[in-house]
């Protein structure tokens, strides 16, 4: 029996993405490249969430595949990957709709492949075959990579929330919105 629950991993992947999109959709596209703290912008976080979910949910679980180019552009690692430098030059980045499209495509593929994954695979060691990523400090099993994907995304939800507030938006009143009938699905 696996130490990981595939159904719980899928639930967390899906619910985390709902929360991410609830935060992201509240930042107007024209503000996605603003850097109120001079450090980062919303567009970078959205692109980073896409490349991170690709690595954590696909590449580290089943290995990179040639057909992955259809869901994650080759320049995402350079633009949004671990150690990438955020630029205020909007021209080097994909547009907000393009970023959202890639974010959705990666997520859909992770969900599809995780659903089809035999439970026993979750307990297999991750094969780190990239010289830059020869280990991860938090996990060493494939189920751990999938679990970490959700925790990692929550960090970026918070960062986007902070940027949103720095851009002048009021706090989100999730509880009141829920009472008023908004569905978070």
C-alpha positions in Angstrom: 0.0 0.0 0.0 1.3 3.4 -1.0 2.2 6.0 1.6 0.6 8.5 -0.8 -3.0 8.8 -1.6 -3.5 9.4 -5.3 -7.1 10.6 -4.7 -5.8 13.1 -2.1 -3.0 14.3 -4.5 -5.6 14.9 -7.3 -8.0 16.7 -4.9 -5.2 19.0 -3.8 -3.9 19.6 -7.3 -7.4 20.6 -8.4 -8.4 22.7 -5.4 -5.1 24.5 -5.3 -5.6 25.5 -9.0 -9.0 26.8 -8.2 -7.5 29.1 -5.5 -4.7 30.1 -7.9 -7.1 31.1 -10.6 -9.3 33.0 -8.1 -6.2 35.1 -7.2 -4.8 35.5 -10.7 -8.1 36.5 -12.3 -8.4 39.5 -9.9 -5.3 41.1 -11.4 -6.1 43.0 -14.6 -3.8 42.0 -17.6 -2.5 45.5 -17.8 -1.0 45.1 -14.3 0.6 41.7 -14.9 4.0 43.2 -15.7 4.1 45.9 -13.1 6.8 45.5 -10.4 5.6 47.5 -7.4 8.3 46.2 -5.2 10.9 46.2 -8.0 11.4 42.4 -7.6 8.8 40.4 -9.5 5.5 40.6 -11.4 2.4 38.5 -11.7 3.3 37.2 -15.2 6.5 35.7 -13.9 4.6 33.9 -11.1 2.0 32.4 -13.6 4.8 31.2 -15.9 6.7 29.8 -13.0 3.7 27.9 -11.7 3.4 26.4 -15.2 7.0 25.3 -15.5 7.2 24.1 -11.9 4.0 22.0 -12.3 5.5 20.5 -15.5 8.7 19.5 -13.8 7.1 18.3 -10.5 4.1 16.6 -12.0 5.4 15.3 -15.3 9.2 15.4 -15.9 10.1 14.1 -12.4 7.3 11.5 -12.4 7.5 10.0 -15.9 10.4 11.8 -17.5 10.5 14.5 -20.1 9.0 13.5 -23.5 9.3 15.0 -26.9 5.5 15.7 -27.1 5.8 17.9 -24.0 6.7 20.7 -26.4 3.1 20.9 -27.3 2.2 21.9 -23.7 5.2 23.7 -22.3 7.2 26.1 -24.6 11.0 25.5 -24.7 11.8 29.0 -23.5 9.7 28.7 -20.2 12.6 27.2 -18.3 14.8 30.2 -19.2 12.1 32.7 -18.5 10.4 31.2 -15.5 12.4 28.3 -14.2 14.4 27.9 -11.0 17.0 30.7 -10.8 15.5 32.7 -13.7 15.8 36.5 -13.4 12.6 38.5 -13.6 12.7 41.4 -16.1 10.6 44.4 -16.3 10.7 44.1 -20.1 7.2 42.9 -21.0 8.3 42.2 -24.6 10.3 39.1 -23.6 7.3 37.4 -22.0 4.3 35.7 -23.4 1.0 37.6 -23.1 -1.3 37.0 -20.1 -3.7 34.9 -22.2 -0.8 32.8 -23.5 0.5 32.3 -20.0 -2.9 31.2 -18.8 -3.2 28.8 -21.7 0.1 27.1 -20.9 -0.8 27.0 -17.2 -4.1 25.2 -18.1 -2.5 22.8 -20.6 0.2 21.7 -18.2 -2.3 21.3 -15.4 -4.7 19.3 -17.5 -1.9 17.0 -18.6 -0.8 16.5 -14.9 -4.3 15.6 -13.9 -4.8 13.2 -16.8 -1.5 11.4 -16.2 -1.9 11.3 -12.5 -5.3 9.8 -12.8 -3.9 7.0 -15.0 -0.8 6.5 -12.8 -0.7 3.1 -11.0 -0.6 3.8 -7.2 2.7 1.9 -6.9 4.5 4.5 -9.0 3.9 7.1 -6.3 6.4 5.2 -4.1 9.1 5.0 -6.8 12.2 7.2 -6.4 12.4 10.3 -8.6 15.1 10.0 -11.2 16.9 13.3 -11.2 18.6 13.2 -14.6 19.3 16.9 -14.9 22.7 18.2 -13.8 21.0 21.3 -12.2 18.5 19.2 -10.4 20.3 16.2 -9.0 18.0 16.1 -5.9 15.2 17.9 -4.1 15.6 18.9 -0.5 11.9 18.1 0.3 11.1 14.8 -1.5 12.7 11.9 -3.2 9.7 9.9 -4.3 7.3 10.5 -7.2 4.3 10.9 -4.9 6.3 13.5 -3.0 7.0 15.5 -6.2 3.2 15.6 -6.9 2.4 16.6 -3.4 5.1 19.3 -3.4 3.6 20.8 -6.6 0.6 21.9 -4.6 2.6 23.3 -1.7 4.8 25.1 -4.1 1.9 26.7 -5.9 0.5 28.0 -2.6 3.7 30.0 -2.1 3.0 31.7 -5.5 -0.6 32.3 -4.7 0.6 34.3 -1.7 3.1 36.2 -3.8 0.5 37.1 -6.3 -1.8 38.2 -3.5 0.9 40.5 -2.1 1.6 41.9 -5.6 -2.1 42.5 -6.0 -2.3 44.5 -2.8 0.8 46.4 -3.7 -0.9 47.3 -7.0 -3.7 48.9 -4.9 -6.4 46.2 -4.8 -8.4 45.7 -1.6 -8.2 42.4 0.3 -10.3 39.6 -1.1 -13.3 38.8 1.1 -13.6 35.1 0.3 -15.9 34.3 3.2 -18.3 37.1 2.3 -18.2 36.2 -1.4 -19.1 32.6 -0.4 -21.9 33.8 1.7 -23.1 35.9 -1.2 -23.3 32.8 -3.4 -20.0 32.8 -5.3 -18.9 29.2 -6.0 -15.2 28.3 -5.8 -15.1 25.3 -8.1 
